[in-house]
Amino acid sequence: MKMKRTTVVWIFRAGAGVCVIASVLYFMGLIPLPVCAALLIVAFPITVLSLFFCWMAGVSGGDIPFIGY
């Protein structure tokens, strides 16, 4: 799948935003721990993978990101 760097940056920002918002809402007591954990379990891997893809993706046009082993 070819991705542009700007697309990956938006995915990273969305995932990081969900992580931060879920954490803040939990610490403010507005959501219970299981809800916060569920949001973090889904959003954190997306955030980390998109950060790696952002580092590896090209700026011009689509690129196939390679994270490495």
Secondary structure, 3 states (H helix, E strand, C coil): CCECHHHHHHHHHHHHHHHHHHHHHHHCCCCCHHHHHHHHHHHHHHHHHHHHHHHHCCCCCCECCCCCC
